[in-house]
Amino acid sequence: MVIDRGKAIEQALSDLKASSSDILGAAVVSMDGLMIASYLPLKEVDPEGVGAMSAALLGLSKKAAQALNLGEFKEVYIKSQEGTIHLYAISEEGVLAVLARQDANIGMINLESRRAAKQIGEILSR
């Protein structure tokens, strides 16, 4: 049975969200800021805004890594007063954006999110 890529990505995001109560939501965003799939249950979060901001942060992070001769961008983490934002590169297709609680277990967020990013990258490359 063939599952379409969109549903497979949505399932991966749902599984990621279910993996930790610290994860508030997640989205897969293309390099140009278009939302590929999202699991953002927060009413106050605008999916298009998440897409645009994720693409902007991704672009800036890639340029910073390149300018500092640090190799290929892999991930970035932003901690704010109310929560955290984690971005993980997904091949050349886009980025996985994960929103988490302020007091989240960062190790678990990274472990589960890296796994999901790899899985989603495989889905996108099909």
MARGUFI-73736 format. One record per atom (N, C-alpha, C, CB): residue number from 1; x, y, z; atom name. Coordinates in nm, 2 decimals. Glycine has a CB too. Layout:
<rs>
nr, xx, yy, zz, atom
NUM, X, Y, Z, CA;
...
</rs>
This chain:
<rs>
nr, xx, yy, zz, atom
1, 0.08, -0.12, 0.00, N;
1, 0.00, 0.00, 0.00, CA;
1, 0.09, 0.12, 0.00, C;
1, -0.10, 0.00, 0.12, CB;
2, 0.06, 0.22, -0.09, N;
2, 0.14, 0.34, -0.10, CA;
2, 0.07, 0.45, -0.02, C;
2, 0.16, 0.38, -0.25, CB;
3, 0.14, 0.51, 0.07, N;
3, 0.08, 0.62, 0.15, CA;
3, 0.14, 0.75, 0.09, C;
3, 0.12, 0.61, 0.30, CB;
4, 0.06, 0.85, 0.06, N;
4, 0.11, 0.97, 0.00, CA;
4, 0.20, 1.04, 0.10, C;
4, -0.01, 1.06, -0.04, CB;
5, 0.30, 1.12, 0.04, N;
5, 0.40, 1.18, 0.12, CA;
5, 0.34, 1.28, 0.22, C;
5, 0.49, 1.26, 0.02, CB;
6, 0.24, 1.35, 0.18, N;
6, 0.18, 1.45, 0.28, CA;
6, 0.13, 1.38, 0.40, C;
6, 0.07, 1.52, 0.21, CB;
7, 0.06, 1.27, 0.39, N;
7, 0.01, 1.19, 0.50, CA;
7, 0.12, 1.13, 0.58, C;
7, -0.09, 1.09, 0.46, CB;
8, 0.22, 1.08, 0.52, N;
8, 0.34, 1.02, 0.59, CA;
8, 0.41, 1.13, 0.67, C;
8, 0.43, 0.96, 0.49, CB;
9, 0.42, 1.25, 0.62, N;
9, 0.49, 1.36, 0.69, CA;
9, 0.40, 1.40, 0.81, C;
9, 0.52, 1.48, 0.60, CB;
10, 0.27, 1.41, 0.79, N;
10, 0.18, 1.45, 0.90, CA;
10, 0.19, 1.34, 1.01, C;
10, 0.04, 1.46, 0.84, CB;
11, 0.20, 1.22, 0.97, N;
11, 0.21, 1.11, 1.07, CA;
11, 0.34, 1.12, 1.15, C;
11, 0.20, 0.97, 1.00, CB;
12, 0.45, 1.15, 1.08, N;
12, 0.58, 1.17, 1.15, CA;
12, 0.57, 1.28, 1.24, C;
12, 0.69, 1.19, 1.04, CB;
13, 0.50, 1.39, 1.20, N;
13, 0.49, 1.51, 1.30, CA;
13, 0.40, 1.47, 1.42, C;
13, 0.43, 1.63, 1.22, CB;
14, 0.30, 1.40, 1.39, N;
14, 0.21, 1.36, 1.50, CA;
14, 0.28, 1.26, 1.60, C;
14, 0.08, 1.28, 1.44, CB;
15, 0.36, 1.17, 1.54, N;
15, 0.44, 1.08, 1.63, CA;
15, 0.55, 1.16, 1.71, C;
15, 0.52, 0.98, 1.54, CB;
16, 0.61, 1.27, 1.64, N;
16, 0.70, 1.35, 1.71, CA;
16, 0.63, 1.42, 1.83, C;
16, 0.77, 1.45, 1.62, CB;
17, 0.52, 1.48, 1.81, N;
17, 0.44, 1.55, 1.91, CA;
17, 0.41, 1.45, 2.02, C;
17, 0.32, 1.61, 1.85, CB;
18, 0.37, 1.33, 1.99, N;
18, 0.33, 1.23, 2.09, CA;
18, 0.45, 1.18, 2.17, C;
18, 0.26, 1.12, 2.02, CB;
19, 0.57, 1.20, 2.12, N;
19, 0.69, 1.14, 2.18, CA;
19, 0.73, 1.22, 2.31, C;
19, 0.81, 1.15, 2.09, CB;
20, 0.68, 1.34, 2.33, N;
20, 0.72, 1.42, 2.44, CA;
20, 0.61, 1.52, 2.47, C;
20, 0.86, 1.49, 2.43, CB;
21, 0.57, 1.53, 2.60, N;
21, 0.47, 1.63, 2.64, CA;
21, 0.54, 1.77, 2.64, C;
21, 0.42, 1.60, 2.78, CB;
22, 0.67, 1.78, 2.62, N;
22, 0.74, 1.91, 2.61, CA;
22, 0.72, 1.97, 2.48, C;
22, 0.89, 1.89, 2.65, CB;
23, 0.69, 1.89, 2.37, N;
23, 0.68, 1.94, 2.24, CA;
23, 0.54, 2.00, 2.22, C;
23, 0.71, 1.83, 2.13, CB;
24, 0.53, 2.13, 2.19, N;
24, 0.41, 2.20, 2.17, CA;
24, 0.36, 2.19, 2.02, C;
24, 0.42, 2.35, 2.20, CB;
25, 0.44, 2.17, 1.93, N;
25, 0.40, 2.16, 1.79, CA;
25, 0.53, 2.15, 1.70, C;
25, 0.32, 2.28, 1.75, CB;
26, 0.50, 2.12, 1.57, N;
26, 0.61, 2.10, 1.48, CA;
26, 0.56, 2.12, 1.34, C;
26, 0.67, 1.95, 1.49, CB;
27, 0.65, 2.16, 1.25, N;
27, 0.61, 2.19, 1.11, CA;
27, 0.73, 2.16, 1.02, C;
27, 0.57, 2.33, 1.09, CB;
28, 0.70, 2.12, 0.90, N;
28, 0.80, 2.10, 0.79, CA;
28, 0.78, 2.22, 0.70, C;
28, 0.79, 1.96, 0.72, CB;
29, 0.89, 2.29, 0.67, N;
29, 0.88, 2.41, 0.59, CA;
29, 0.98, 2.40, 0.48, C;
29, 0.91, 2.54, 0.68, CB;
30, 0.94, 2.44, 0.36, N;
30, 1.03, 2.44, 0.24, CA;
30, 1.14, 2.55, 0.26, C;
30, 0.96, 2.46, 0.11, CB;
31, 1.24, 2.54, 0.18, N;
31, 1.35, 2.64, 0.19, CA;
31, 1.30, 2.78, 0.16, C;
31, 1.46, 2.60, 0.09, CB;
32, 1.19, 2.80, 0.09, N;
32, 1.14, 2.93, 0.06, CA;
32, 1.03, 2.97, 0.15, C;
32, 1.09, 2.94, -0.09, CB;
33, 1.01, 2.90, 0.26, N;
33, 0.91, 2.94, 0.36, CA;
33, 0.77, 2.89, 0.34, C;
33, 0.91, 3.08, 0.36, CB;
34, 0.75, 2.80, 0.25, N;
34, 0.61, 2.75, 0.23, CA;
34, 0.59, 2.63, 0.32, C;
34, 0.59, 2.70, 0.08, CB;
35, 0.48, 2.62, 0.39, N;
35, 0.44, 2.52, 0.48, CA;
35, 0.42, 2.39, 0.40, C;
35, 0.32, 2.55, 0.56, CB;
36, 0.49, 2.28, 0.43, N;
36, 0.47, 2.15, 0.37, CA;
36, 0.37, 2.07, 0.45, C;
36, 0.61, 2.07, 0.35, CB;
37, 0.39, 2.07, 0.58, N;
37, 0.30, 2.01, 0.67, CA;
37, 0.32, 2.07, 0.81, C;
37, 0.32, 1.85, 0.67, CB;
38, 0.21, 2.06, 0.89, N;
38, 0.23, 2.12, 1.02, CA;
38, 0.14, 2.04, 1.12, C;
38, 0.20, 2.27, 1.03, CB;
39, 0.19, 2.04, 1.24, N;
39, 0.11, 1.99, 1.36, CA;
39, 0.13, 2.10, 1.46, C;
39, 0.16, 1.85, 1.40, CB;
40, 0.06, 2.21, 1.44, N;
40, 0.07, 2.33, 1.53, CA;
40, -0.07, 2.35, 1.60, C;
40, 0.11, 2.45, 1.45, CB;
41, -0.10, 2.28, 1.70, N;
41, -0.23, 2.29, 1.77, CA;
41, -0.25, 2.42, 1.84, C;
41, -0.25, 2.17, 1.86, CB;
42, -0.15, 2.50, 1.86, N;
42, -0.17, 2.62, 1.93, CA;
42, -0.25, 2.72, 1.85, C;
42, -0.03, 2.68, 1.97, CB;
43, -0.36, 2.77, 1.90, N;
43, -0.44, 2.86, 1.83, CA;
43, -0.37, 2.99, 1.80, C;
43, -0.57, 2.89, 1.91, CB;
44, -0.28, 3.04, 1.88, N;
44, -0.21, 3.16, 1.86, CA;
44, -0.09, 3.16, 1.77, C;
44, -0.17, 3.22, 2.00, CB;
45, -0.06, 3.04, 1.71, N;
45, 0.05, 3.03, 1.62, CA;
45, 0.00, 3.03, 1.48, C;
45, 0.13, 2.90, 1.65, CB;
46, 0.05, 3.12, 1.40, N;
46, 0.01, 3.13, 1.26, CA;
46, 0.11, 3.05, 1.17, C;
46, 0.02, 3.28, 1.21, CB;
47, 0.05, 2.94, 1.11, N;
47, 0.14, 2.85, 1.03, CA;
47, 0.22, 2.92, 0.92, C;
47, 0.05, 2.75, 0.96, CB;
48, 0.16, 3.02, 0.86, N;
48, 0.24, 3.10, 0.75, CA;
48, 0.35, 3.18, 0.82, C;
48, 0.15, 3.19, 0.68, CB;
49, 0.33, 3.23, 0.94, N;
49, 0.43, 3.30, 1.01, CA;
49, 0.55, 3.21, 1.05, C;
49, 0.38, 3.37, 1.13, CB;
50, 0.51, 3.09, 1.10, N;
50, 0.61, 2.99, 1.13, CA;
50, 0.69, 2.95, 1.01, C;
50, 0.54, 2.86, 1.19, CB;
51, 0.63, 2.94, 0.90, N;
51, 0.70, 2.90, 0.77, CA;
51, 0.80, 3.01, 0.73, C;
51, 0.60, 2.88, 0.66, CB;
52, 0.75, 3.14, 0.73, N;
52, 0.84, 3.25, 0.69, CA;
52, 0.96, 3.26, 0.79, C;
52, 0.76, 3.38, 0.68, CB;
53, 0.93, 3.26, 0.92, N;
53, 1.04, 3.28, 1.02, CA;
53, 1.13, 3.16, 1.01, C;
53, 0.98, 3.29, 1.16, CB;
54, 1.08, 3.04, 0.99, N;
54, 1.17, 2.92, 0.98, CA;
54, 1.27, 2.93, 0.87, C;
54, 1.09, 2.79, 0.98, CB;
55, 1.21, 2.97, 0.75, N;
55, 1.30, 2.99, 0.63, CA;
55, 1.40, 3.10, 0.65, C;
55, 1.21, 3.02, 0.51, CB;
56, 1.36, 3.21, 0.71, N;
56, 1.45, 3.32, 0.74, CA;
56, 1.57, 3.28, 0.84, C;
56, 1.38, 3.44, 0.80, CB;
57, 1.53, 3.21, 0.94, N;
57, 1.63, 3.16, 1.04, CA;
57, 1.72, 3.06, 0.97, C;
57, 1.56, 3.10, 1.16, CB;
58, 1.66, 2.97, 0.89, N;
58, 1.74, 2.87, 0.82, CA;
58, 1.85, 2.94, 0.73, C;
58, 1.65, 2.78, 0.74, CB;
59, 1.80, 3.04, 0.65, N;
59, 1.89, 3.11, 0.56, CA;
59, 2.00, 3.17, 0.64, C;
59, 1.82, 3.21, 0.48, CB;
60, 1.97, 3.24, 0.74, N;
60, 2.07, 3.31, 0.82, CA;
60, 2.17, 3.21, 0.89, C;
60, 2.00, 3.40, 0.93, CB;
61, 2.12, 3.10, 0.94, N;
61, 2.20, 3.00, 1.00, CA;
61, 2.30, 2.94, 0.90, C;
61, 2.11, 2.89, 1.07, CB;
62, 2.25, 2.91, 0.78, N;
62, 2.33, 2.85, 0.68, CA;
62, 2.44, 2.95, 0.64, C;
62, 2.25, 2.82, 0.55, CB;
63, 2.41, 3.08, 0.63, N;
63, 2.51, 3.18, 0.59, CA;
63, 2.61, 3.19, 0.70, C;
63, 2.44, 3.32, 0.56, CB;
64, 2.57, 3.19, 0.83, N;
64, 2.66, 3.20, 0.94, CA;
64, 2.76, 3.09, 0.95, C;
64, 2.58, 3.21, 1.07, CB;
65, 2.71, 2.96, 0.93, N;
65, 2.79, 2.85, 0.93, CA;
65, 2.89, 2.85, 0.82, C;
65, 2.71, 2.72, 0.92, CB;
66, 2.85, 2.89, 0.70, N;
66, 2.94, 2.91, 0.58, CA;
66, 3.04, 3.01, 0.61, C;
66, 2.86, 2.93, 0.46, CB;
67, 3.00, 3.13, 0.65, N;
67, 3.09, 3.24, 0.67, CA;
67, 3.20, 3.21, 0.78, C;
67, 3.01, 3.37, 0.71, CB;
68, 3.16, 3.13, 0.87, N;
68, 3.26, 3.10, 0.98, CA;
68, 3.33, 2.97, 0.95, C;
68, 3.18, 3.08, 1.11, CB;
69, 3.32, 2.92, 0.83, N;
69, 3.39, 2.79, 0.79, CA;
69, 3.36, 2.68, 0.88, C;
69, 3.54, 2.82, 0.78, CB;
70, 3.23, 2.66, 0.92, N;
70, 3.19, 2.56, 1.02, CA;
70, 3.13, 2.44, 0.95, C;
70, 3.10, 2.61, 1.12, CB;
71, 3.12, 2.44, 0.82, N;
71, 3.06, 2.33, 0.74, CA;
71, 2.91, 2.35, 0.72, C;
71, 3.09, 2.20, 0.81, CB;
72, 2.85, 2.24, 0.69, N;
72, 2.71, 2.25, 0.65, CA;
72, 2.62, 2.27, 0.78, C;
72, 2.67, 2.12, 0.58, CB;
73, 2.52, 2.35, 0.77, N;
73, 2.42, 2.38, 0.87, CA;
73, 2.35, 2.25, 0.91, C;
73, 2.32, 2.49, 0.84, CB;
74, 2.33, 2.22, 1.04, N;
74, 2.26, 2.11, 1.08, CA;
74, 2.13, 2.15, 1.16, C;
74, 2.34, 2.02, 1.17, CB;
75, 2.15, 2.23, 1.26, N;
75, 2.04, 2.27, 1.35, CA;
75, 2.07, 2.40, 1.43, C;
75, 2.00, 2.16, 1.45, CB;
76, 1.96, 2.46, 1.47, N;
76, 1.97, 2.58, 1.55, CA;
76, 1.87, 2.58, 1.66, C;
76, 1.96, 2.71, 1.47, CB;
77, 1.90, 2.64, 1.77, N;
77, 1.81, 2.63, 1.89, CA;
77, 1.80, 2.78, 1.95, C;
77, 1.86, 2.53, 2.00, CB;
78, 1.67, 2.82, 1.97, N;
78, 1.65, 2.95, 2.02, CA;
78, 1.57, 2.94, 2.15, C;
78, 1.57, 3.04, 1.92, CB;
79, 1.62, 2.99, 2.26, N;
79, 1.55, 2.99, 2.39, CA;
79, 1.49, 3.12, 2.41, C;
79, 1.65, 2.94, 2.50, CB;
80, 1.37, 3.13, 2.44, N;
80, 1.30, 3.25, 2.48, CA;
80, 1.24, 3.24, 2.62, C;
80, 1.19, 3.29, 2.37, CB;
81, 1.17, 3.34, 2.66, N;
81, 1.12, 3.34, 2.80, CA;
81, 1.01, 3.24, 2.81, C;
81, 1.06, 3.48, 2.83, CB;
82, 0.93, 3.22, 2.71, N;
82, 0.81, 3.13, 2.72, CA;
82, 0.83, 2.99, 2.65, C;
82, 0.69, 3.20, 2.66, CB;
83, 0.94, 2.97, 2.58, N;
83, 0.96, 2.84, 2.52, CA;
83, 1.08, 2.84, 2.43, C;
83, 0.84, 2.81, 2.43, CB;
84, 1.10, 2.73, 2.35, N;
84, 1.21, 2.72, 2.27, CA;
84, 1.17, 2.69, 2.13, C;
84, 1.31, 2.61, 2.32, CB;
85, 1.25, 2.72, 2.03, N;
85, 1.23, 2.69, 1.89, CA;
85, 1.36, 2.61, 1.84, C;
85, 1.21, 2.82, 1.80, CB;
86, 1.34, 2.50, 1.78, N;
86, 1.45, 2.42, 1.73, CA;
86, 1.43, 2.40, 1.58, C;
86, 1.45, 2.28, 1.80, CB;
87, 1.53, 2.42, 1.50, N;
87, 1.52, 2.40, 1.36, CA;
87, 1.63, 2.30, 1.32, C;
87, 1.55, 2.54, 1.28, CB;
88, 1.58, 2.20, 1.24, N;
88, 1.67, 2.09, 1.20, CA;
88, 1.67, 2.08, 1.05, C;
88, 1.62, 1.95, 1.26, CB;
89, 1.78, 2.08, 0.99, N;
89, 1.79, 2.07, 0.84, CA;
89, 1.74, 1.94, 0.79, C;
89, 1.94, 2.09, 0.79, CB;
90, 1.66, 1.94, 0.69, N;
90, 1.61, 1.82, 0.62, CA;
90, 1.66, 1.82, 0.48, C;
90, 1.45, 1.81, 0.63, CB;
91, 1.77, 1.76, 0.46, N;
91, 1.83, 1.75, 0.32, CA;
91, 1.82, 1.89, 0.26, C;
91, 1.77, 1.65, 0.23, CB;
92, 1.80, 1.90, 0.13, N;
92, 1.79, 2.02, 0.06, CA;
92, 1.64, 2.06, 0.05, C;
92, 1.86, 2.02, -0.08, CB;
93, 1.55, 1.98, 0.10, N;
93, 1.41, 2.00, 0.09, CA;
93, 1.35, 2.11, 0.18, C;
93, 1.34, 1.87, 0.11, CB;
94, 1.41, 2.12, 0.30, N;
94, 1.36, 2.22, 0.39, CA;
94, 1.41, 2.20, 0.53, C;
94, 1.21, 2.21, 0.39, CB;
95, 1.32, 2.23, 0.63, N;
95, 1.36, 2.24, 0.77, CA;
95, 1.24, 2.19, 0.85, C;
95, 1.40, 2.38, 0.81, CB;
96, 1.28, 2.12, 0.96, N;
96, 1.18, 2.08, 1.06, CA;
96, 1.19, 2.18, 1.17, C;
96, 1.21, 1.93, 1.11, CB;
97, 1.08, 2.25, 1.20, N;
97, 1.07, 2.34, 1.31, CA;
97, 0.99, 2.28, 1.43, C;
97, 1.00, 2.48, 1.26, CB;
98, 1.05, 2.28, 1.54, N;
98, 0.98, 2.22, 1.66, CA;
98, 0.97, 2.33, 1.77, C;
98, 1.07, 2.10, 1.71, CB;
99, 0.85, 2.35, 1.82, N;
99, 0.82, 2.44, 1.93, CA;
99, 0.81, 2.36, 2.06, C;
99, 0.69, 2.52, 1.90, CB;
100, 0.88, 2.40, 2.16, N;
100, 0.88, 2.33, 2.29, CA;
100, 0.86, 2.42, 2.41, C;
100, 1.01, 2.25, 2.30, CB;
101, 0.83, 2.36, 2.52, N;
101, 0.81, 2.43, 2.64, CA;
101, 0.94, 2.49, 2.69, C;
101, 0.75, 2.34, 2.76, CB;
102, 0.94, 2.60, 2.77, N;
102, 1.06, 2.67, 2.82, CA;
102, 1.15, 2.57, 2.90, C;
102, 1.02, 2.79, 2.90, CB;
103, 1.09, 2.49, 2.98, N;
103, 1.16, 2.40, 3.07, CA;
103, 1.18, 2.26, 3.01, C;
103, 1.10, 2.39, 3.20, CB;
104, 1.17, 2.25, 2.88, N;
104, 1.18, 2.12, 2.81, CA;
104, 1.31, 2.05, 2.83, C;
104, 1.15, 2.13, 2.66, CB;
105, 1.31, 1.92, 2.83, N;
105, 1.43, 1.84, 2.83, CA;
105, 1.49, 1.85, 2.69, C;
105, 1.40, 1.69, 2.87, CB;
106, 1.59, 1.93, 2.67, N;
106, 1.65, 1.96, 2.54, CA;
106, 1.71, 1.83, 2.48, C;
106, 1.76, 2.07, 2.55, CB;
107, 1.77, 1.75, 2.56, N;
107, 1.83, 1.62, 2.51, CA;
107, 1.72, 1.54, 2.44, C;
107, 1.90, 1.55, 2.62, CB;
108, 1.61, 1.52, 2.51, N;
108, 1.50, 1.44, 2.45, CA;
108, 1.44, 1.51, 2.33, C;
108, 1.39, 1.42, 2.55, CB;
109, 1.43, 1.64, 2.33, N;
109, 1.38, 1.71, 2.21, CA;
109, 1.47, 1.69, 2.10, C;
109, 1.36, 1.87, 2.24, CB;
110, 1.60, 1.70, 2.12, N;
110, 1.69, 1.68, 2.01, CA;
110, 1.69, 1.53, 1.96, C;
110, 1.83, 1.71, 2.05, CB;
111, 1.69, 1.44, 2.05, N;
111, 1.69, 1.30, 2.01, CA;
111, 1.57, 1.27, 1.92, C;
111, 1.69, 1.21, 2.14, CB;
112, 1.45, 1.30, 1.97, N;
112, 1.33, 1.27, 1.90, CA;
112, 1.32, 1.35, 1.77, C;
112, 1.20, 1.30, 1.98, CB;
113, 1.36, 1.48, 1.77, N;
113, 1.35, 1.57, 1.65, CA;
113, 1.45, 1.53, 1.54, C;
113, 1.37, 1.71, 1.69, CB;
114, 1.57, 1.49, 1.58, N;
114, 1.66, 1.44, 1.48, CA;
114, 1.61, 1.31, 1.42, C;
114, 1.80, 1.41, 1.55, CB;
115, 1.55, 1.23, 1.49, N;
115, 1.50, 1.10, 1.44, CA;
115, 1.39, 1.14, 1.34, C;
115, 1.44, 1.01, 1.55, CB;
116, 1.30, 1.23, 1.38, N;
116, 1.19, 1.27, 1.29, CA;
116, 1.24, 1.34, 1.16, C;
116, 1.09, 1.36, 1.37, CB;
117, 1.34, 1.43, 1.18, N;
117, 1.40, 1.50, 1.06, CA;
117, 1.46, 1.40, 0.96, C;
117, 1.51, 1.59, 1.11, CB;
118, 1.52, 1.29, 1.01, N;
118, 1.58, 1.19, 0.92, CA;
118, 1.46, 1.12, 0.85, C;
118, 1.66, 1.09, 1.00, CB;
119, 1.36, 1.08, 0.93, N;
119, 1.25, 1.01, 0.87, CA;
119, 1.18, 1.10, 0.76, C;
119, 1.15, 0.97, 0.98, CB;
120, 1.16, 1.22, 0.79, N;
120, 1.09, 1.31, 0.70, CA;
120, 1.17, 1.34, 0.58, C;
120, 1.05, 1.45, 0.77, CB;
121, 1.30, 1.35, 0.59, N;
121, 1.40, 1.36, 0.48, CA;
121, 1.38, 1.24, 0.39, C;
121, 1.54, 1.37, 0.53, CB;
122, 1.37, 1.12, 0.44, N;
122, 1.35, 1.00, 0.36, CA;
122, 1.22, 1.00, 0.29, C;
122, 1.36, 0.87, 0.45, CB;
123, 1.12, 1.05, 0.35, N;
123, 0.99, 1.06, 0.29, CA;
123, 0.99, 1.16, 0.17, C;
123, 0.88, 1.10, 0.39, CB;
124, 1.05, 1.27, 0.19, N;
124, 1.06, 1.38, 0.09, CA;
124, 1.15, 1.33, -0.03, C;
124, 1.12, 1.50, 0.15, CB;
125, 1.24, 1.24, -0.01, N;
125, 1.33, 1.20, -0.12, CA;
125, 1.27, 1.09, -0.20, C;
125, 1.46, 1.16, -0.06, CB;
126, 1.15, 1.04, -0.16, N;
126, 1.08, 0.93, -0.24, CA;
126, 1.03, 0.98, -0.37, C;
126, 0.97, 0.87, -0.16, CB;
</rs>
